[in-house]
Amino acid sequence: MERDIHRRAEERVERRMGFFTHLASYLVVNAGIFLAWYFVLDHGKGFPWFVIPLGGWGVGLIVHFLSVFVFGRFRERMIDREVQRIRRKTE
């Protein structure tokens, strides 16, 4: 039982760390893209093309967040309920 709890805790931490790594990459890369746009195009004059990768990757980041922090908890609750049902049937 203790091993199972430890394994589940490790899985949660890995999913969360995966999201935070994704977030850090998003921030660093998009900051670089913004700076390239700003300094290459005469201090930000012209079409702000940096918003295209910022927005597209941002959608992916939001989906990753939801899968880890919203739907991940929902999934865990469903698993716990199913485990309880199975235990009741086997008793």
N, C-alpha and C positions, 0 to 999 in steps of 0.2 A: 504494500500500500504506500509506504513512504517513498519507494522508488518511483512509483507512478506519479505521485504528487511532484516530486523533483523533476521528472521528465516533462510534465506539463508546464511547470514553471520555467524550465529552460526554453521550451518552445515559445512561450509568451514573450520572454525576454528577447529571443532571436528575432521574432516578428517585429517587435518594437524597435530593436536596434537596426533592423533592415530599413524601417521607415525613416529613422533619424539619419541614417547614412544617405538615403535617397534625398532627404531634405537638405542636408549639407551640400551634396553634389549640385542640387538645383540652385541653391543660393550662390555658390562659388562660380559655377559655370555661367549662370545668367548675369551675375555681376560683371564677369569678364566680357560677355557679349555686349552688355550695356556700355561698358567703358570703351570697347572697340568702336561701337556706333558713335559714341559721343566724341571721341578724339579723332576718328578717321573722317567723319563728316562735319568738320568745321564746328565743333562744339555743339552738336545736337541739331544742326539744321538739316532739314530733309525728312524723308519718311522714316518714322520710328520702327524700322524693321525688326528690332529686338523683341517687340511685343509678340511676334508670331511664335518663336520658340518658347518664349516665356509663358504664353497662354496655352500652347499645346502640351508642353511638359507639365504645366500647372494642373491641367485636367488629370493627367496621369498621377500626379502627386496627390490630388484630392481623392482619387479612386483608391490609391494605396492607403491613405489615411483611413478612409471609411472601412476598407477591408480589415485593417488591423484593430482600430479602436472602436468601431461601431459594430460591424457585422461579425468580427471575431468574437466579441463578447456574446453576441446572439447565438453564434455557433456553439460556444462553450456551454451556454445554458441549455441548449437543445440536447447536447451530448449528456449533460448531467441528468436531465429529465429521463432520457432514454435508459441510462444506467440504472436509475431508480426503478423504472418500470420493469426492467429485466430482473433486478434483484427481487422485486415483489413477486414476480411470476415463479421464480425458482425457489422461493421460501415455502 
